[in-house]
Amino acid sequence: MAFLGICLGYQKWLLHQRQKDMNLWVQELSAERDEAKSNLHQADLKIVELEMSATSDTVEAAMESLMQESATQKSMIVDLRGVNGVLNDELESMTREMKKQKGRAASAHTQRGQLLEKWTPFLNHPEIDPSWDHKDWSFLGQPIDYVVFNWYQDKTENLEDGKIVMLDVKSGKSQLTTKQRRIRDLIKAGKVEWREIRLE
């Protein structure tokens, strides 16, 4: 079980690292895109400035230069779009892989919980009375995991010390379902009765 925990921890750490790398790529791409847009905007502003202050010859030369600069900037934007497409593909691939890893981790966690449920009668735990015989545990599974019949042969001792325990096993951060909480509340309120049905 410790090895499973280590594997799950490593998978979580690896997914976290991949997500951080992906976020850095997206930030760098966004910064490059913003810089290219800013440069293009600056070039447009220079054109307007030159139109207002320079002679027509100077404006034509400046416009030619700015047009070339603008073409270079547009080429950079096209290149960045290509890089953006590649990064988006990688992001989608990593997202799919992350979902697979999360699914595997959830499956492993579920399997671990189911395994713990089956072995509970044999475990030492503060909520498990050592006097309970594992043969007196009945597995239900749904909605409660176990009914423990802690009974005694002697009628008097049975009435004084015996009890029936409804027991549910949880692992990790799992919580009782609404149905389980309602059943727990009924038991704690003493709303439990014995009925015997005879069929002919």
Backbone as CSV, one residue per row, in Angstrom:
resi,resn,N_x,N_y,N_z,CA_x,CA_y,CA_z,C_x,C_y,C_z
1,MET,0.831,-1.200,0.000,0.000,0.000,0.000,0.870,1.256,0.000
2,ALA,2.037,1.158,0.696,2.938,2.318,0.709,3.445,2.582,-0.702
3,PHE,3.741,1.487,-1.446,4.218,1.658,-2.823,3.150,2.323,-3.673
4,LEU,1.867,1.910,-3.480,0.766,2.538,-4.224,0.678,4.015,-3.902
5,GLY,0.855,4.348,-2.621,0.837,5.763,-2.215,1.963,6.541,-2.857
6,ILE,3.158,5.909,-2.919,4.308,6.578,-3.549,4.035,6.785,-5.032
7,CYS,3.471,5.762,-5.685,3.162,5.873,-7.124,2.143,6.986,-7.371
8,LEU,1.111,7.021,-6.549,0.092,8.067,-6.704,0.697,9.436,-6.471
9,GLY,1.550,9.539,-5.445,2.210,10.819,-5.161,3.088,11.249,-6.317
10,TYR,3.830,10.281,-6.900,4.701,10.627,-8.028,3.873,11.059,-9.228
11,GLN,2.759,10.346,-9.489,1.902,10.731,-10.618,1.341,12.129,-10.426
12,LYS,0.924,12.446,-9.195,0.395,13.784,-8.935,1.475,14.837,-9.142
13,TRP,2.706,14.530,-8.633,3.808,15.483,-8.782,4.133,15.681,-10.259
14,LEU,4.175,14.593,-11.048,4.489,14.668,-12.472,3.428,15.478,-13.211
15,LEU,2.162,15.255,-12.906,1.090,16.031,-13.537,1.208,17.512,-13.177
16,HIS,1.554,17.769,-11.915,1.709,19.162,-11.473,2.854,19.837,-12.238
17,GLN,3.981,19.129,-12.416,5.117,19.686,-13.157,4.745,19.945,-14.609
18,ARG,4.030,19.011,-15.223,3.619,19.208,-16.619,2.692,20.406,-16.756
19,GLN,1.796,20.549,-15.792,0.871,21.688,-15.826,1.643,22.999,-15.685
20,LYS,2.657,23.046,-14.807,3.456,24.255,-14.635,4.203,24.588,-15.930
21,ASP,4.808,23.559,-16.570,5.518,23.787,-17.836,4.566,24.319,-18.891
22,MET,3.374,23.735,-18.959,2.385,24.155,-19.928,1.983,25.612,-19.689
23,ASN,1.784,25.971,-18.432,1.406,27.349,-18.103,2.513,28.321,-18.490
24,LEU,3.779,27.937,-18.264,4.907,28.805,-18.659,4.939,29.003,-20.175
25,TRP,4.713,27.912,-20.953,4.711,28.034,-22.413,3.616,28.993,-22.862
26,VAL,2.453,28.839,-22.261,1.335,29.699,-22.651,1.644,31.164,-22.303
27,GLN,2.254,31.411,-21.144,2.607,32.777,-20.754,3.646,33.371,-21.702
28,GLU,4.673,32.577,-22.063,5.707,33.072,-22.973,5.098,33.389,-24.343
29,LEU,4.253,32.513,-24.822,3.613,32.733,-26.112,2.753,33.989,-26.070
30,SER,2.018,34.161,-24.987,1.168,35.337,-24.843,2.010,36.610,-24.801
31,ALA,3.155,36.561,-24.092,4.033,37.734,-24.020,4.605,38.064,-25.395
32,GLU,5.024,37.039,-26.154,5.571,37.280,-27.490,4.495,37.857,-28.413
33,ARG,3.288,37.335,-28.298,2.195,37.819,-29.122,1.883,39.290,-28.789
34,ASP,1.857,39.600,-27.479,1.596,40.975,-27.052,2.691,41.922,-27.533
35,GLU,3.951,41.448,-27.478,5.060,42.282,-27.933,4.956,42.555,-29.435
36,ALA,4.593,41.527,-30.192,4.448,41.703,-31.643,3.319,42.693,-31.954
37,LYS,2.212,42.569,-31.221,1.109,43.504,-31.433,1.519,44.926,-31.069
38,SER,2.257,45.042,-29.956,2.717,46.362,-29.519,3.644,46.976,-30.566
39,ASN,4.570,46.159,-31.112,5.491,46.654,-32.141,4.727,47.095,-33.388
40,LEU,3.721,46.332,-33.765,2.913,46.677,-34.923,2.165,47.989,-34.673
41,HIS,1.651,48.152,-33.467,0.949,49.385,-33.101,1.926,50.575,-33.129
42,GLN,3.142,50.362,-32.616,4.161,51.430,-32.628,4.491,51.829,-34.060
43,ALA,4.592,50.839,-34.924,4.892,51.124,-36.333,3.767,51.951,-36.957
44,ASP,2.520,51.602,-36.634,1.386,52.384,-37.151,1.436,53.823,-36.643
45,LEU,1.795,53.993,-35.373,1.905,55.341,-34.805,3.016,56.145,-35.489
46,LYS,4.126,55.476,-35.798,5.234,56.167,-36.488,4.787,56.656,-37.860
47,ILE,4.002,55.838,-38.539,3.505,56.242,-39.863,2.672,57.514,-39.741
48,VAL,1.790,57.542,-38.765,0.934,58.714,-38.562,1.783,59.944,-38.224
49,GLU,2.788,59.774,-37.361,3.670,60.892,-36.993,4.389,61.459,-38.202
50,LEU,4.935,60.541,-38.988,5.693,60.984,-40.158,4.799,61.671,-41.185
51,GLU,3.599,61.192,-41.328,2.682,61.829,-42.269,2.399,63.280,-41.874
52,MET,2.333,63.520,-40.583,1.978,64.851,-40.096,3.160,65.819,-40.107
53,SER,4.405,65.323,-39.961,5.529,66.238,-39.751,6.561,66.290,-40.881
54,ALA,6.586,65.350,-41.727,7.671,65.294,-42.722,7.164,65.706,-44.110
55,THR,8.098,65.941,-44.977,7.755,66.247,-46.370,7.326,64.970,-47.059
56,SER,6.778,65.121,-48.264,6.258,63.949,-48.967,7.366,62.962,-49.320
57,ASP,8.577,63.446,-49.676,9.677,62.514,-49.998,10.080,61.710,-48.769
58,THR,10.210,62.425,-47.657,10.613,61.754,-46.417,9.532,60.776,-45.977
59,VAL,8.299,61.206,-46.152,7.183,60.342,-45.764,7.176,59.075,-46.603
60,GLU,7.431,59.224,-47.909,7.429,58.032,-48.775,8.534,57.068,-48.369
61,ALA,9.723,57.590,-48.090,10.837,56.726,-47.671,10.521,56.067,-46.327
62,ALA,9.995,56.897,-45.415,9.664,56.370,-44.087,8.558,55.328,-44.188
63,MET,7.582,55.613,-45.066,6.492,54.666,-45.236,6.996,53.351,-45.798
64,GLU,7.933,53.439,-46.740,8.513,52.212,-47.299,9.194,51.403,-46.199
65,SER,9.967,52.127,-45.376,10.658,51.457,-44.265,9.658,50.845,-43.290
66,LEU,8.624,51.622,-42.967,7.615,51.130,-42.027,6.804,49.983,-42.624
67,MET,6.577,50.046,-43.929,5.853,48.947,-44.579,6.667,47.656,-44.488
68,GLN,7.984,47.797,-44.685,8.849,46.617,-44.557,8.834,46.111,-43.111
69,GLU,8.921,47.072,-42.180,8.878,46.689,-40.762,7.542,46.042,-40.431
70,SER,6.471,46.604,-40.987,5.142,46.050,-40.758,5.036,44.639,-41.347
71,ALA,5.618,44.452,-42.543,5.608,43.121,-43.163,6.374,42.118,-42.300
72,THR,7.505,42.596,-41.738,8.298,41.728,-40.852,7.478,41.351,-39.626
73,GLN,6.781,42.364,-39.056,5.956,42.112,-37.880,4.811,41.148,-38.209
74,LYS,4.214,41.326,-39.365,3.131,40.424,-39.768,3.656,39.009,-39.955
75,SER,4.870,38.894,-40.511,5.492,37.577,-40.673,5.731,36.932,-39.310
76,MET,6.173,37.775,-38.357,6.389,37.257,-36.995,5.068,36.783,-36.388
77,ILE,3.993,37.522,-36.642,2.685,37.135,-36.107,2.249,35.801,-36.716
78,VAL,2.474,35.635,-38.018,2.133,34.365,-38.677,2.940,33.234,-38.044
79,ASP,4.251,33.487,-37.828,5.095,32.469,-37.193,4.596,32.150,-35.787
80,LEU,4.227,33.204,-35.036,3.728,32.998,-33.676,2.415,32.222,-33.683
81,ARG,1.591,32.474,-34.715,0.346,31.695,-34.803,0.658,30.215,-35.020
82,GLY,1.685,29.945,-35.828,2.092,28.552,-36.037,2.584,27.920,-34.742
83,VAL,3.419,28.686,-34.017,3.910,28.200,-32.723,2.739,28.017,-31.762
84,ASN,1.805,28.965,-31.803,0.618,28.881,-30.949,-0.165,27.603,-31.256
85,GLY,-0.302,27.270,-32.537,-1.010,26.040,-32.919,-0.314,24.810,-32.363
86,VAL,1.027,24.798,-32.474,1.792,23.659,-31.944,1.603,23.566,-30.433
87,LEU,1.707,24.722,-29.756,1.550,24.727,-28.298,0.138,24.314,-27.892
88,ASN,-0.859,24.740,-28.663,-2.229,24.322,-28.363,-2.384,22.816,-28.520
89,ASP,-1.753,22.260,-29.567,-1.801,20.805,-29.744,-1.148,20.104,-28.561
90,GLU,0.013,20.623,-28.128,0.702,20.033,-26.980,-0.148,20.164,-25.720
91,LEU,-0.780,21.322,-25.571,-1.639,21.542,-24.413,-2.793,20.543,-24.399
92,GLU,-3.421,20.337,-25.551,-4.525,19.371,-25.631,-4.033,17.961,-25.317
93,SER,-2.850,17.624,-25.861,-2.281,16.302,-25.611,-1.993,16.117,-24.122
94,MET,-1.399,17.137,-23.508,-1.078,17.051,-22.084,-2.353,17.019,-21.239
95,THR,-3.377,17.742,-21.672,-4.652,17.732,-20.944,-5.278,16.342,-21.002
96,ARG,-5.231,15.723,-22.196,-5.756,14.355,-22.315,-4.969,13.396,-21.416
97,GLU,-3.644,13.543,-21.428,-2.800,12.680,-20.592,-3.105,12.906,-19.108
98,MET,-3.302,14.177,-18.734,-3.608,14.494,-17.346,-4.929,13.850,-16.937
99,LYS,-5.941,13.894,-17.843,-7.222,13.272,-17.532,-7.062,11.764,-17.352
100,LYS,-6.223,11.151,-18.221,-5.972,9.717,-18.084,-5.335,9.415,-16.734
101,GLN,-4.319,10.236,-16.363,-3.624,10.015,-15.105,-4.565,10.206,-13.916
102,LYS,-5.433,11.217,-14.003,-6.404,11.435,-12.926,-7.347,10.242,-12.827
103,GLY,-7.779,9.739,-13.995,-8.655,8.567,-14.004,-7.974,7.362,-13.381
104,ARG,-6.692,7.166,-13.732,-5.946,6.043,-13.152,-5.799,6.211,-11.641
105,ALA,-5.499,7.450,-11.213,-5.339,7.713,-9.778,-6.658,7.463,-9.045
106,ALA,-7.768,7.925,-9.646,-9.080,7.717,-9.019,-9.406,6.230,-8.941
107,SER,-9.077,5.501,-10.007,-9.322,4.062,-10.030,-8.493,3.364,-8.956
108,ALA,-7.225,3.757,-8.839,-6.351,3.158,-7.819,-6.876,3.478,-6.427
109,HIS,-7.368,4.712,-6.237,-7.906,5.096,-4.936,-9.154,4.271,-4.617
110,THR,-10.022,4.072,-5.620,-11.228,3.272,-5.426,-10.864,1.824,-5.089
111,GLN,-9.894,1.271,-5.824,-9.474,-0.107,-5.574,-8.893,-0.238,-4.166
112,ARG,-8.117,0.768,-3.754,-7.528,0.750,-2.413,-8.648,0.763,-1.374
113,GLY,-9.655,1.624,-1.570,-10.780,1.700,-0.639,-11.535,0.386,-0.565
114,GLN,-11.756,-0.254,-1.727,-12.473,-1.530,-1.747,-11.669,-2.623,-1.041
115,LEU,-10.354,-2.593,-1.235,-9.492,-3.568,-0.578,-9.534,-3.368,0.932
116,LEU,-9.464,-2.113,1.370,-9.532,-1.829,2.808,-10.870,-2.285,3.396
117,GLU,-11.954,-2.078,2.635,-13.273,-2.513,3.107,-13.282,-4.006,3.398
118,LYS,-12.696,-4.791,2.502,-12.720,-6.252,2.652,-11.890,-6.721,3.844
119,TRP,-10.805,-6.004,4.159,-9.896,-6.420,5.219,-10.221,-5.783,6.565
120,THR,-11.205,-4.915,6.639,-11.517,-4.203,7.875,-11.740,-5.137,9.073
121,PRO,-12.447,-6.257,8.949,-12.660,-7.109,10.132,-11.356,-7.631,10.754
122,PHE,-10.273,-7.588,10.004,-9.001,-8.143,10.496,-8.012,-7.063,10.924
123,LEU,-8.431,-5.788,10.875,-7.536,-4.678,11.197,-7.655,-4.272,12.657
124,ASN,-6.582,-3.673,13.177,-6.630,-3.036,14.493,-6.933,-1.564,14.271
125,HIS,-8.016,-1.108,14.863,-8.436,0.289,14.692,-9.189,0.700,15.956
126,PRO,-9.056,1.961,16.379,-9.738,2.394,17.613,-11.257,2.189,17.593
127,GLU,-11.876,2.224,16.424,-13.331,2.058,16.325,-13.753,0.591,16.238
128,ILE,-12.781,-0.321,16.208,-13.095,-1.751,16.130,-12.790,-2.379,17.484
129,ASP,-13.814,-2.898,18.124,-13.641,-3.531,19.431,-12.872,-4.840,19.234
130,PRO,-11.773,-5.044,19.980,-10.985,-6.282,19.810,-11.778,-7.553,20.115
131,SER,-12.872,-7.434,20.878,-13.655,-8.631,21.217,-14.570,-9.073,20.072
132,TRP,-14.717,-8.252,19.042,-15.579,-8.621,17.921,-14.932,-9.748,17.120
133,ASP,-15.658,-10.801,16.940,-15.166,-11.930,16.140,-15.439,-11.646,14.663
134,HIS,-14.426,-11.833,13.819,-14.607,-11.520,12.391,-15.718,-12.369,11.752
135,LYS,-16.062,-13.489,12.361,-17.138,-14.330,11.829,-18.513,-13.675,12.028
136,ASP,-18.582,-12.720,12.961,-19.854,-12.054,13.252,-20.039,-10.781,12.428
137,TRP,-19.154,-10.554,11.492,-19.265,-9.393,10.595,-20.001,-9.852,9.326
138,SER,-21.030,-9.133,8.925,-21.745,-9.431,7.674,-21.561,-8.258,6.719
139,PHE,-20.997,-8.551,5.569,-20.743,-7.506,4.574,-22.008,-7.241,3.767
140,LEU,-22.460,-5.980,3.765,-23.606,-5.575,2.947,-23.136,-4.846,1.687
141,GLY,-22.190,-3.933,1.865,-21.671,-3.170,0.723,-22.464,-1.905,0.454
142,GLN,-23.776,-2.027,0.347,-24.633,-0.858,0.086,-25.871,-0.949,0.929
143,PRO,-26.352,0.076,1.528,-25.728,1.396,1.615,-24.677,1.476,2.721
144,ILE,-24.655,0.503,3.639,-23.668,0.450,4.720,-22.784,-0.765,4.459
145,ASP,-21.478,-0.635,4.788,-20.552,-1.722,4.471,-20.768,-2.984,5.313
146,TYR,-20.895,-2.830,6.630,-20.969,-4.008,7.503,-22.059,-3.860,8.555
147,VAL,-22.578,-5.032,8.964,-23.350,-5.138,10.196,-22.546,-6.094,11.074
148,VAL,-22.180,-5.625,12.279,-21.418,-6.463,13.213,-22.377,-6.924,14.305
149,PHE,-22.526,-8.239,14.446,-23.392,-8.817,15.465,-22.520,-9.261,16.634
150,ASN,-22.347,-8.382,17.617,-21.542,-8.688,18.796,-22.476,-9.284,19.860
151,TRP,-22.645,-10.611,19.811,-23.622,-11.279,20.677,-22.912,-12.297,21.571
152,TYR,-23.617,-12.711,22.637,-23.072,-13.679,23.601,-24.072,-14.807,23.797
153,GLN,-23.546,-16.016,24.089,-24.395,-17.184,24.313,-25.292,-16.985,25.532
154,ASP,-24.708,-16.430,26.596,-25.470,-16.216,27.826,-26.454,-15.067,27.610
155,LYS,-27.731,-15.314,27.900,-28.785,-14.326,27.622,-28.569,-13.037,28.404
156,THR,-28.223,-13.148,29.671,-28.026,-11.957,30.512,-26.829,-11.152,30.019
157,GLU,-25.724,-11.849,29.795,-24.514,-11.172,29.296,-24.776,-10.551,27.925
158,ASN,-25.544,-11.242,27.108,-25.878,-10.731,25.775,-26.656,-9.420,25.876
159,LEU,-27.628,-9.358,26.794,-28.430,-8.143,26.947,-27.628,-7.001,27.564
160,GLU,-26.638,-7.335,28.420,-25.836,-6.293,29.055,-24.725,-5.782,28.135
161,ASP,-23.989,-6.698,27.499,-22.779,-6.316,26.758,-22.897,-6.448,25.242
162,GLY,-23.864,-7.194,24.763,-23.981,-7.398,23.322,-24.527,-6.158,22.613
163,LYS,-24.245,-6.071,21.344,-24.787,-4.958,20.548,-24.681,-5.300,19.067
164,ILE,-25.456,-4.577,18.290,-25.399,-4.692,16.838,-24.878,-3.356,16.330
165,VAL,-23.827,-3.407,15.520,-23.162,-2.187,15.051,-23.287,-2.097,13.542
166,MET,-23.807,-0.976,13.070,-23.801,-0.680,11.634,-22.496,0.074,11.379
167,LEU,-21.668,-0.440,10.506,-20.327,0.105,10.345,-20.050,0.397,8.864
168,ASP,-19.587,1.609,8.598,-19.216,1.960,7.228,-17.744,2.309,7.201
169,VAL,-17.042,1.868,6.171,-15.600,2.069,6.059,-15.346,3.156,5.026
170,LYS,-14.560,4.146,5.410,-14.183,5.224,4.495,-12.665,5.332,4.489
171,SER,-12.114,5.722,3.343,-10.669,5.939,3.260,-10.418,7.300,2.631
172,GLY,-9.258,7.862,2.924,-8.893,9.152,2.347,-9.858,10.233,2.779
173,LYS,-10.320,11.035,1.822,-11.210,12.162,2.123,-12.665,11.845,1.813
174,SER,-12.985,10.569,1.577,-14.368,10.232,1.222,-15.301,10.486,2.400
175,GLN,-16.535,10.862,2.088,-17.528,11.237,3.088,-18.743,10.319,2.963
176,LEU,-19.564,10.314,4.006,-20.821,9.571,3.950,-21.730,10.199,2.901
177,THR,-22.459,9.358,2.198,-23.454,9.876,1.254,-24.658,10.383,2.046
178,THR,-25.549,11.087,1.377,-26.759,11.582,2.043,-27.558,10.416,2.622
179,LYS,-27.700,9.350,1.842,-28.449,8.175,2.310,-27.797,7.583,3.554
180,GLN,-26.467,7.475,3.554,-25.764,6.919,4.710,-25.937,7.807,5.947
181,ARG,-25.909,9.123,5.744,-26.102,10.047,6.870,-27.505,9.893,7.457
182,ARG,-28.515,9.745,6.581,-29.882,9.584,7.069,-30.043,8.274,7.857
183,ILE,-29.426,7.212,7.384,-29.481,5.922,8.097,-28.779,6.061,9.445
184,ARG,-27.618,6.712,9.468,-26.894,6.944,10.724,-27.780,7.704,11.714
185,ASP,-28.461,8.737,11.228,-29.316,9.544,12.101,-30.451,8.709,12.693
186,LEU,-31.057,7.849,11.872,-32.135,6.985,12.363,-31.630,6.036,13.448
187,ILE,-30.457,5.467,13.236,-29.892,4.534,14.224,-29.593,5.272,15.525
188,LYS,-28.968,6.455,15.417,-28.636,7.223,16.625,-29.891,7.677,17.360
189,ALA,-30.982,7.885,16.644,-32.249,8.296,17.273,-33.015,7.089,17.830
190,GLY,-32.472,5.883,17.683,-33.125,4.685,18.212,-34.276,4.188,17.371
191,LYS,-34.371,4.644,16.130,-35.476,4.236,15.260,-35.120,2.922,14.551
192,VAL,-34.871,1.882,15.379,-34.512,0.560,14.873,-35.472,-0.427,15.525
193,GLU,-35.965,-1.388,14.782,-36.886,-2.366,15.367,-36.625,-3.739,14.779
194,TRP,-37.137,-4.758,15.489,-37.013,-6.143,15.053,-38.366,-6.601,14.549
195,ARG,-38.370,-7.246,13.377,-39.603,-7.847,12.860,-39.283,-9.254,12.384
196,GLU,-40.205,-10.123,12.638,-40.061,-11.494,12.183,-41.234,-11.813,11.254
197,ILE,-40.939,-12.296,10.074,-41.985,-12.595,9.101,-41.977,-14.098,8.821
198,ARG,-43.126,-14.691,8.952,-43.245,-16.126,8.644,-44.048,-16.269,7.346
199,LEU,-43.484,-16.964,6.439,-44.150,-17.200,5.148,-44.590,-18.656,5.084
200,GLU,-45.780,-18.869,4.624,-46.322,-20.239,4.516,-46.344,-20.665,3.076
